[in-house]
């Protein structure tokens, strides 16, 4: 993993090694976990609808994992479009490449805190179930980088775990927290919406999905 170490040398350096070790089981585990909140497919479709993709769009999926969302988005931007998925776990990317028989997505080993793309490269950026895995410095760095690579009037769509506010979500979150670290409550404490606004994004939608366990935040880069 020397390449990964080089990628994080100028950033917060936060990375959970177990993502690579669990790559082959990740999709099955996620599908199973989502059964109680309406299914993973419905969750992913909510993200895509919010992202408002069009043919020809250039899309970046940050911390794409095994590429499920990136692969769902690719057919929607065909005819001149492009979908790139980046992640720091090479084994996760390998799973995504194995699912992508048409090579419709570019899977790249890269750090969200130091994106290897020129300014204003993308029309859309998405990130799902990933921001909460980063420490505070990492989130700030990544959101600044996302701002940099988005074109003016481009849209950022983030889907992540929502602070529980009902009896059911508090109970469900107890189970979720068995596999999480203190970066998740820190994201809630510091408010992800506030962090997204810091680089200059304007939030125009923030809504609960999947029985309130998750939220989708849609923000625009003015221009």
Secondary structure in CASP SS format (residue, H / E / C, confidence):
PFRMAT SS
TARGET T0000
AUTHOR 0000-0000-0000
METHOD secondary structure of the structure
MODEL  1
X C 1.00
X H 1.00
X H 1.00
X H 1.00
X H 1.00
X H 1.00
X H 1.00
X C 1.00
X C 1.00
X C 1.00
X C 1.00
X C 1.00
X C 1.00
X C 1.00
X C 1.00
X C 1.00
X C 1.00
X H 1.00
X H 1.00
X H 1.00
X H 1.00
X C 1.00
X H 1.00
X H 1.00
X H 1.00
X H 1.00
X H 1.00
X H 1.00
X H 1.00
X H 1.00
X H 1.00
X H 1.00
X H 1.00
X H 1.00
X H 1.00
X H 1.00
X H 1.00
X C 1.00
X C 1.00
X H 1.00
X H 1.00
X H 1.00
X H 1.00
X H 1.00
X H 1.00
X H 1.00
X H 1.00
X H 1.00
X H 1.00
X H 1.00
X H 1.00
X C 1.00
X C 1.00
X C 1.00
X C 1.00
X C 1.00
X C 1.00
X E 1.00
X E 1.00
X E 1.00
X E 1.00
X E 1.00
X C 1.00
X C 1.00
X C 1.00
X C 1.00
X C 1.00
X H 1.00
X H 1.00
X H 1.00
X H 1.00
X H 1.00
X H 1.00
X H 1.00
X H 1.00
X H 1.00
X H 1.00
X C 1.00
X C 1.00
X C 1.00
X C 1.00
X E 1.00
X E 1.00
X E 1.00
X E 1.00
X E 1.00
X E 1.00
X C 1.00
X C 1.00
X H 1.00
X H 1.00
X H 1.00
X H 1.00
X H 1.00
X H 1.00
X H 1.00
X H 1.00
X H 1.00
X H 1.00
X C 1.00
X C 1.00
X C 1.00
X C 1.00
X C 1.00
X E 1.00
X E 1.00
X E 1.00
X E 1.00
X E 1.00
X C 1.00
X C 1.00
X C 1.00
X C 1.00
X C 1.00
X C 1.00
X C 1.00
X C 1.00
X C 1.00
X C 1.00
X C 1.00
X C 1.00
X E 1.00
X E 1.00
X E 1.00
X E 1.00
X E 1.00
X E 1.00
X E 1.00
X C 1.00
X C 1.00
X H 1.00
X H 1.00
X H 1.00
X C 1.00
X C 1.00
X H 1.00
X H 1.00
X H 1.00
X H 1.00
X H 1.00
X H 1.00
X H 1.00
X H 1.00
X H 1.00
X H 1.00
X H 1.00
X H 1.00
X H 1.00
X H 1.00
X E 1.00
X E 1.00
X E 1.00
X E 1.00
X E 1.00
X E 1.00
X E 1.00
X E 1.00
X E 1.00
X E 1.00
X E 1.00
X E 1.00
X C 1.00
X C 1.00
X C 1.00
X C 1.00
X C 1.00
X H 1.00
X H 1.00
X H 1.00
X H 1.00
X H 1.00
X H 1.00
X H 1.00
X H 1.00
X H 1.00
X H 1.00
X H 1.00
X H 1.00
X H 1.00
X C 1.00
X C 1.00
X H 1.00
X H 1.00
X H 1.00
X H 1.00
X H 1.00
X H 1.00
X H 1.00
X H 1.00
X H 1.00
X C 1.00
X H 1.00
X H 1.00
X H 1.00
X H 1.00
X H 1.00
X H 1.00
X H 1.00
X C 1.00
X C 1.00
X C 1.00
X E 1.00
X E 1.00
X E 1.00
X E 1.00
X E 1.00
X E 1.00
X E 1.00
X E 1.00
X C 1.00
X C 1.00
X C 1.00
X C 1.00
X E 1.00
X E 1.00
X E 1.00
X E 1.00
X E 1.00
X E 1.00
X E 1.00
X C 1.00
X C 1.00
X C 1.00
END
